[in-house]
């Protein structure tokens, strides 16, 4: 039987370690890391996500600020808020929730965040540092995915890893992180020929393509580790909807050595690692100031 990887339990353990570190900082130095989240508009999924982030930030003992702006807020006002947060010494991490309304250039806004406070790891400076193997703030979902694989295997040294998807948010950074773990990495995408043949070579398969149930049993090697990053809402036959991954879990699970479910796999790791990045940003800020 395949091991079902419990991302919820792993994330809980990570948050516990962060909470201990924060409590120690408060007790010994009277210092508290702080995360500011900016939400523009009323996207329902974003609102739920931001509320979860705020709740978990407070639970680990950090300061949490939410800046909720109306959908029609001009781009210049969003940029002005980011600049204000950049200059606020109490704020160690800044996260602008995507997607932004269409009239706002998300690239411009993300580029305005100080790389030192970019806890999403999306700033071009942090992307460049990751790709050249330098110390940086790294994207949360890719890091969570790699941590879950390492938790199962211990070491990823020498594995054949295939990443399905080439987005800047997951595909590209997860490939960089896997290279740092000494994997041999192949990225496949919408224009790749013979995707199934390539995926079947993978000891470690990471699916991040945004297509529900895209990965079937014919794409998975016996004994592979499968990490499913996809979160897709699909209709149920009886009405309503349900969340599924990019992997057809029921069809694939018995072929794998270990697999993440959706929900409850990679998802919980994203916020947990956001908190880890905020703590890291705080530590780097303290190191620069002393």
C-alpha positions as a Python dict, from the first residue, in 0.01 Angstrom:
ca = {
    (1, 'X'): (0, 0, 0),
    (2, 'X'): (120, 349, -84),
    (3, 'X'): (205, 580, 202),
    (4, 'X'): (-33, 878, 196),
    (5, 'X'): (183, 1179, 287),
    (6, 'X'): (19, 1382, 563),
    (7, 'X'): (103, 1745, 481),
    (8, 'X'): (-125, 1864, 760),
    (9, 'X'): (75, 1683, 1028),
    (10, 'X'): (411, 1793, 882),
    (11, 'X'): (291, 2156, 865),
    (12, 'X'): (170, 2136, 1225),
    (13, 'X'): (514, 2020, 1337),
    (14, 'X'): (682, 2302, 1142),
    (15, 'X'): (447, 2562, 1294),
    (16, 'X'): (524, 2420, 1639),
    (17, 'X'): (898, 2471, 1584),
    (18, 'X'): (837, 2827, 1457),
    (19, 'X'): (618, 2907, 1760),
    (20, 'X'): (899, 2791, 1993),
    (21, 'X'): (1154, 3009, 1813),
    (22, 'X'): (921, 3313, 1828),
    (23, 'X'): (851, 3258, 2201),
    (24, 'X'): (1226, 3244, 2264),
    (25, 'X'): (1283, 3571, 2073),
    (26, 'X'): (1015, 3744, 2278),
    (27, 'X'): (1143, 3609, 2608),
    (28, 'X'): (1516, 3670, 2553),
    (29, 'X'): (1513, 3983, 2339),
    (30, 'X'): (1162, 4132, 2355),
    (31, 'X'): (1138, 4104, 1975),
    (32, 'X'): (847, 3983, 1759),
    (33, 'X'): (856, 3902, 1385),
    (34, 'X'): (571, 4058, 1186),
    (35, 'X'): (390, 3971, 861),
    (36, 'X'): (179, 4218, 661),
    (37, 'X'): (-68, 4087, 402),
    (38, 'X'): (-223, 4309, 135),
    (39, 'X'): (-555, 4202, -21),
    (40, 'X'): (-705, 4407, -304),
    (41, 'X'): (-1066, 4328, -395),
    (42, 'X'): (-1314, 4062, -294),
    (43, 'X'): (-1191, 3738, -453),
    (44, 'X'): (-1360, 3471, -233),
    (45, 'X'): (-1073, 3218, -241),
    (46, 'X'): (-821, 3492, -162),
    (47, 'X'): (-1029, 3615, 134),
    (48, 'X'): (-1037, 3265, 288),
    (49, 'X'): (-665, 3220, 227),
    (50, 'X'): (-574, 3559, 379),
    (51, 'X'): (-790, 3487, 686),
    (52, 'X'): (-607, 3153, 734),
    (53, 'X'): (-270, 3324, 701),
    (54, 'X'): (-361, 3586, 961),
    (55, 'X'): (-494, 3322, 1203),
    (56, 'X'): (-184, 3103, 1177),
    (57, 'X'): (51, 3402, 1202),
    (58, 'X'): (-107, 3500, 1535),
    (59, 'X'): (-109, 3135, 1654),
    (60, 'X'): (271, 3111, 1625),
    (61, 'X'): (305, 3436, 1822),
    (62, 'X'): (394, 3674, 1538),
    (63, 'X'): (243, 4015, 1469),
    (64, 'X'): (-10, 4012, 1185),
    (65, 'X'): (-138, 4305, 981),
    (66, 'X'): (-405, 4280, 714),
    (67, 'X'): (-449, 4563, 464),
    (68, 'X'): (-777, 4515, 276),
    (69, 'X'): (-828, 4753, -15),
    (70, 'X'): (-1131, 4792, -244),
    (71, 'X'): (-1105, 4636, -592),
    (72, 'X'): (-1105, 4980, -756),
    (73, 'X'): (-798, 5100, -560),
    (74, 'X'): (-557, 5271, -806),
    (75, 'X'): (-226, 5096, -872),
    (76, 'X'): (-30, 5394, -735),
    (77, 'X'): (-205, 5355, -396),
    (78, 'X'): (-112, 4986, -377),
    (79, 'X'): (250, 5075, -463),
    (80, 'X'): (245, 5351, -197),
    (81, 'X'): (124, 5100, 65),
    (82, 'X'): (400, 4854, -31),
    (83, 'X'): (658, 5133, 3),
    (84, 'X'): (521, 5224, 347),
    (85, 'X'): (549, 4859, 459),
    (86, 'X'): (902, 4837, 314),
    (87, 'X'): (999, 5125, 544),
    (88, 'X'): (823, 4994, 856),
    (89, 'X'): (1082, 4824, 1082),
    (90, 'X'): (810, 4624, 1263),
    (91, 'X'): (718, 4451, 936),
    (92, 'X'): (959, 4171, 839),
    (93, 'X'): (749, 4001, 572),
    (94, 'X'): (519, 4148, 306),
    (95, 'X'): (278, 3939, 103),
    (96, 'X'): (54, 4082, -171),
    (97, 'X'): (-224, 3832, -237),
    (98, 'X'): (-266, 3732, -602),
    (99, 'X'): (-458, 3762, -827),
    (100, 'X'): (-477, 4142, -829),
    (101, 'X'): (-756, 4328, -1014),
    (102, 'X'): (-685, 4363, -1387),
    (103, 'X'): (-596, 4732, -1380),
    (104, 'X'): (-303, 4662, -1146),
    (105, 'X'): (26, 4529, -1288),
    (106, 'X'): (115, 4242, -1052),
    (107, 'X'): (476, 4229, -1180),
    (108, 'X'): (522, 4596, -1090),
    (109, 'X'): (371, 4546, -743),
    (110, 'X'): (576, 4233, -665),
    (111, 'X'): (890, 4409, -786),
    (112, 'X'): (817, 4697, -547),
    (113, 'X'): (841, 4471, -241),
    (114, 'X'): (1183, 4485, -78),
    (115, 'X'): (1364, 4155, -159),
    (116, 'X'): (1450, 4133, 213),
    (117, 'X'): (1077, 4126, 299),
    (118, 'X'): (961, 3918, 2),
    (119, 'X'): (835, 3613, 194),
    (120, 'X'): (670, 3470, -120),
    (121, 'X'): (1014, 3451, -286),
    (122, 'X'): (877, 3604, -609),
    (123, 'X'): (1104, 3910, -638),
    (124, 'X'): (1346, 3887, -930),
    (125, 'X'): (1641, 3927, -689),
    (126, 'X'): (1532, 3623, -486),
    (127, 'X'): (1453, 3428, -804),
    (128, 'X'): (1804, 3505, -932),
    (129, 'X'): (1964, 3403, -604),
    (130, 'X'): (1772, 3075, -601),
    (131, 'X'): (1875, 2993, -958),
    (132, 'X'): (2242, 3063, -880),
    (133, 'X'): (2239, 2868, -553),
    (134, 'X'): (2270, 3169, -322),
    (135, 'X'): (2094, 3210, 12),
    (136, 'X'): (1753, 3372, -43),
    (137, 'X'): (1388, 3374, 55),
    (138, 'X'): (1242, 3088, -150),
    (139, 'X'): (883, 3031, -272),
    (140, 'X'): (665, 2855, -16),
    (141, 'X'): (474, 2594, -217),
    (142, 'X'): (782, 2457, -400),
    (143, 'X'): (977, 2440, -74),
    (144, 'X'): (689, 2262, 99),
    (145, 'X'): (673, 2011, -187),
    (146, 'X'): (1044, 1930, -163),
    (147, 'X'): (1029, 1907, 218),
    (148, 'X'): (749, 1647, 197),
    (149, 'X'): (950, 1439, -53),
    (150, 'X'): (1259, 1458, 170),
    (151, 'X'): (1054, 1359, 472),
    (152, 'X'): (963, 1034, 294),
    (153, 'X'): (1304, 957, 140),
    (154, 'X'): (1556, 1135, 363),
    (155, 'X'): (1779, 1220, 66),
    (156, 'X'): (1680, 1301, -292),
    (157, 'X'): (2038, 1253, -417),
    (158, 'X'): (2057, 1119, -771),
    (159, 'X'): (1682, 1076, -824),
    (160, 'X'): (1518, 1124, -1163),
    (161, 'X'): (1269, 1404, -1094),
    (162, 'X'): (1003, 1519, -1340),
    (163, 'X'): (814, 1846, -1285),
    (164, 'X'): (488, 1890, -1476),
    (165, 'X'): (440, 2264, -1532),
    (166, 'X'): (676, 2558, -1585),
    (167, 'X'): (510, 2844, -1394),
    (168, 'X'): (719, 3104, -1212),
    (169, 'X'): (523, 3025, -894),
    (170, 'X'): (583, 2646, -875),
    (171, 'X'): (735, 2472, -1178),
    (172, 'X'): (1055, 2670, -1226),
    (173, 'X'): (1143, 2723, -856),
    (174, 'X'): (1070, 2361, -761),
    (175, 'X'): (1306, 2251, -1042),
    (176, 'X'): (1580, 2476, -898),
    (177, 'X'): (1527, 2336, -549),
    (178, 'X'): (1544, 1979, -681),
    (179, 'X'): (1872, 2059, -859),
    (180, 'X'): (2007, 2179, -523),
    (181, 'X'): (1907, 1838, -381),
    (182, 'X'): (2119, 1672, -655),
    (183, 'X'): (1824, 1539, -857),
    (184, 'X'): (1835, 1503, -1234),
    (185, 'X'): (1547, 1730, -1330),
    (186, 'X'): (1320, 1732, -1637),
    (187, 'X'): (1040, 1988, -1681),
    (188, 'X'): (748, 1894, -1905),
    (189, 'X'): (472, 2134, -2013),
    (190, 'X'): (189, 2190, -2262),
    (191, 'X'): (420, 2173, -2566),
    (192, 'X'): (619, 1868, -2455),
    (193, 'X'): (593, 1562, -2680),
    (194, 'X'): (545, 1221, -2518),
    (195, 'X'): (468, 1359, -2170),
    (196, 'X'): (351, 1019, -2040),
    (197, 'X'): (676, 848, -2152),
    (198, 'X'): (888, 1110, -1976),
    (199, 'X'): (679, 1104, -1656),
    (200, 'X'): (712, 726, -1638),
    (201, 'X'): (1089, 768, -1593),
    (202, 'X'): (1041, 968, -1273),
    (203, 'X'): (1143, 842, -929),
    (204, 'X'): (987, 1168, -804),
    (205, 'X'): (696, 1324, -994),
    (206, 'X'): (575, 1674, -903),
    (207, 'X'): (250, 1780, -1073),
    (208, 'X'): (181, 2155, -1092),
    (209, 'X'): (-4, 2206, -1418),
    (210, 'X'): (-349, 2322, -1301),
    (211, 'X'): (-545, 2053, -1489),
    (212, 'X'): (-776, 1836, -1279),
    (213, 'X'): (-683, 1466, -1266),
    (214, 'X'): (-433, 1512, -1552),
    (215, 'X'): (-190, 1247, -1426),
    (216, 'X'): (-328, 895, -1468),
    (217, 'X'): (-182, 554, -1383),
    (218, 'X'): (-17, 530, -1727),
    (219, 'X'): (206, 828, -1640),
    (220, 'X'): (350, 692, -1314),
    (221, 'X'): (632, 446, -1262),
    (222, 'X'): (580, 169, -1007),
    (223, 'X'): (723, 278, -672),
    (224, 'X'): (747, 649, -759),
    (225, 'X'): (691, 931, -509),
    (226, 'X'): (412, 1162, -635),
    (227, 'X'): (367, 1518, -505),
    (228, 'X'): (43, 1681, -625),
    (229, 'X'): (50, 2062, -611),
    (230, 'X'): (-276, 2109, -806),
    (231, 'X'): (-587, 2254, -646),
    (232, 'X'): (-883, 2242, -887),
    (233, 'X'): (-1251, 2290, -812),
    (234, 'X'): (-1468, 2052, -1019),
    (235, 'X'): (-1846, 1994, -1024),
    (236, 'X'): (-1991, 1690, -845),
    (237, 'X'): (-2252, 1473, -1023),
    (238, 'X'): (-2512, 1556, -757),
    (239, 'X'): (-2449, 1932, -778),
    (240, 'X'): (-2203, 2140, -578),
    (241, 'X'): (-1829, 2102, -625),
    (242, 'X'): (-1522, 1936, -480),
    (243, 'X'): (-1147, 2000, -474),
    (244, 'X'): (-921, 1764, -667),
    (245, 'X'): (-553, 1767, -759),
    (246, 'X'): (-370, 1742, -1089),
    (247, 'X'): (-324, 1371, -1015),
    (248, 'X'): (-600, 1111, -1033),
    (249, 'X'): (-532, 996, -676),
    (250, 'X'): (-753, 685, -682),
    (251, 'X'): (-611, 562, -1013),
    (252, 'X'): (-247, 630, -921),
    (253, 'X'): (-210, 564, -550),
    (254, 'X'): (-154, 187, -563),
    (255, 'X'): (136, 227, -807),
    (256, 'X'): (325, 472, -584),
    (257, 'X'): (553, 432, -284),
    (258, 'X'): (410, 757, -144),
    (259, 'X'): (165, 1022, -263),
    (260, 'X'): (18, 1350, -137),
    (261, 'X'): (-361, 1379, -118),
    (262, 'X'): (-560, 1686, -224),
    (263, 'X'): (-663, 1846, 0),
    (264, 'X'): (-431, 1784, 297),
    (265, 'X'): (-100, 1737, 117),
    (266, 'X'): (102, 2031, -15),
    (267, 'X'): (-164, 2294, 69),
    (268, 'X'): (-102, 2317, 447),
    (269, 'X'): (275, 2342, 382),
    (270, 'X'): (236, 2670, 193),
    (271, 'X'): (122, 2880, 490),
    (272, 'X'): (355, 2698, 731),
    (273, 'X'): (652, 2781, 510),
    (274, 'X'): (531, 3140, 470),
    (275, 'X'): (568, 3169, 849),
    (276, 'X'): (912, 3005, 830),
    (277, 'X'): (1011, 3264, 566),
    (278, 'X'): (885, 3548, 788),
    (279, 'X'): (1100, 3419, 1075),
    (280, 'X'): (1396, 3391, 835),
    (281, 'X'): (1340, 3746, 706),
    (282, 'X'): (1335, 3866, 1068),
    (283, 'X'): (1664, 3686, 1143),
    (284, 'X'): (1830, 3831, 831),
    (285, 'X'): (1705, 4179, 925),
    (286, 'X'): (1850, 4146, 1276),
    (287, 'X'): (2181, 4023, 1134),
    (288, 'X'): (2201, 4327, 902),
    (289, 'X'): (2123, 4566, 1186),
    (290, 'X'): (2393, 4436, 1422),
}
